[in-house]
């Protein structure tokens, strides 16, 4: 019994140390990305430099928690990219999102909303394989041949996108959509940034789909 308790105590101590190291690593990754990218995100339309192309990162149009309710993340991202276009800060938009089934299509939803807001269809290119931020950024470079862009999302995702772009030698700045005060997303971002560092520097993760080059008009 004494031996069992001794081994249990040793195991719990090891587990505690490993958990602490993991927590510190997650926090360190979060602030690494924060520090590296904080000077390259803009909220003021008058201060952001103009570029030819914006990469609009997708999300669901409607809230999964309140059926039929417009997702505020979606609304504010559309607002932000429309503001960029109408201020002549960009000429073209790549709408990149998830198209996992014929009933769930983020790029088409973004395109429809942009056209309703006065953006010409010819100024919009759809990326149907932007399943996550890494996929959207790498496909923007390798499929659409764009390495000097404005990424449009909320600030937390813009910073992660810029960090990923840095790894691939891209020139990215971010234009921040209005913040949504949702605490679960803020907590989840710690793990998302840890996963981004893991994907880039340890796992060398590639996008789920690549393919032939598509020319931006």
Helices and strands as residue ranges (DSSP letters): H 2-37, G 38-40, E 41-42, E 53-57, H 72-86, E 92-96, H 106-116, G 121-123, E 124-127, H 133-142, E 148-154, H 155-167, E 171-177, H 183-197, I 198-203
